[in-house]
Amino acid sequence: MLQDIPTEELMEQASAKRDRHWGRTVTYSRKVFVPLTNMCRDTCGYCTFVKHPSDPAARIMTPTQVLAEARRGERQGCKEL
């Protein structure tokens, strides 16, 4: 069982498996996040991003705001939106 394996040993095994299958190269995608809305009716205790629709801070981005964010990302070298 996993709970019987010391953490250090488990981490070593996981690292070896990662290296064997994917190597040690880290890649990323240059993209800009455009949150079209921050509204949500769910009440997840861990989420700090969303606002309930009745909250004054709840919003939906306008097309002009979306385009401005996309252009800002483009200026910063982003390739995805």
N, C-alpha and C positions, 0 to 999 in steps of 0.2 A: 504494500500500500504506500502511496505517496507520502502520507503523514509520518511514516516510519523512516523515511530517508532524510538525513540531515540536510538542512537548507543549502549549505556549501556544495555538497555532493550533487544535489538536484540541479543547482545552478551550473555546475560544471558539465553535467550530462546535457542540459538544455543548450548550453553554448556549443558543445561539440556537435550536437544534432544540427543546430542552426548553421554552423560553419560548413558542415558536410553537405548540406542541401542547398544553402543559399550563399555561402561565403561571408566575408566580412565587409563587403562594400555596402555603404549606405547611399541610397538614392532618394531623390525627392522631386516633386513636381512644383514648378513655380506657378502658383495660382493665387488668385485673390478670392477671398470669401465675401460674398455679397448676401447679407441676411435680408431677404426680401421682406420678412416680417419677424418680429420677436414675440408674437402672440401665440399663446397655447393655453388650452383649457385644462391640460393635465396638471397634476400637482406633485411632480416628482420632487422629493426632498433634496436631491443632489444637484439639481439644475439651477444655475445662477444667471442664465442667459434670458430665459423667456419671461414674459409678463402676461398676466391674465388680461383678457380683453378689456376688463373694467379698469385696469391700472392706467393712470395718466401717462405713464412712460411707454405704454404699448403703442406700437406704430407699424405702419406698412410703408415701405419706401416708394417714392414716386418714380416714374420712369426717368426723370431728370437726375434724381439721386443715384439710381442704378447705373446710368450711363457715366456719371461723374466717378463713381467707384471703379467701374470698368476701365476708364481712361487713366485713373490714378494707378491702378495695377499695371496697366500697359506701360506707363512711364517708368515704373519700377522693374520692368523686365518680366512681368508675369506672362505666361503663355496660355493659362486656362482661367476660366471664371466659374 
